[in-house]
Amino acid sequence: MGKNKILEGIVVSDKMDKTATVLVKEKVSHQLYKKSTVNRKKYKAHDKDNKAKVGDRVKIIEARPYSKDKRFKLLEIVK
């Protein structure tokens, strides 16, 4: 088994029960042209105690499937 992915991002929504939507930005460079771009992706993360609020910087870790869309869980709130 490999290691689980750990991502860092900003909470953009906390309206769902026990779920936070986290926006993760990744800066990548084009292999040939060397132009750097920012890839943005939203992940739904399991937040058991509803601790994360909008605007918090958090770390999420890959986990078992919690629902159809949820594949990550909240690791810690960095702020």
C-alpha positions, -999 to 999 in steps of 0.1 A, spaced: 0 0 0 12 35 -9 10 66 13 -22 86 13 -21 120 -4 -20 151 19 -32 183 4 -35 219 17 -62 243 8 -88 269 19 -123 260 30 -148 276 6 -180 261 20 -191 246 53 -228 245 48 -231 207 46 -233 186 78 -199 170 86 -185 181 53 -162 210 42 -154 219 6 -117 227 2 -102 246 -27 -67 233 -35 -44 253 -58 -14 236 -74 12 255 -94 26 235 -123 50 243 -151 44 232 -187 70 205 -197 79 220 -231 71 257 -228 79 263 -191 49 285 -186 36 282 -151 -2 278 -145 -23 274 -114 -46 243 -113 -76 247 -90 -96 217 -77 -123 214 -51 -125 185 -28 -152 175 -3 -136 165 30 -152 147 60 -152 171 90 -166 150 119 -170 178 144 -178 207 120 -147 226 131 -136 241 98 -151 275 89 -150 294 56 -116 309 50 -96 285 72 -64 270 57 -66 232 63 -48 200 55 -68 171 42 -57 134 38 -69 108 14 -92 83 31 -119 57 25 -150 67 6 -174 85 29 -200 91 2 -203 95 -36 -181 126 -37 -162 125 -4 -128 107 -5 -108 129 19 -110 137 56 -99 168 76 -64 163 91 -58 196 108 -67 233 107 -36 253 99 -52 288 98 
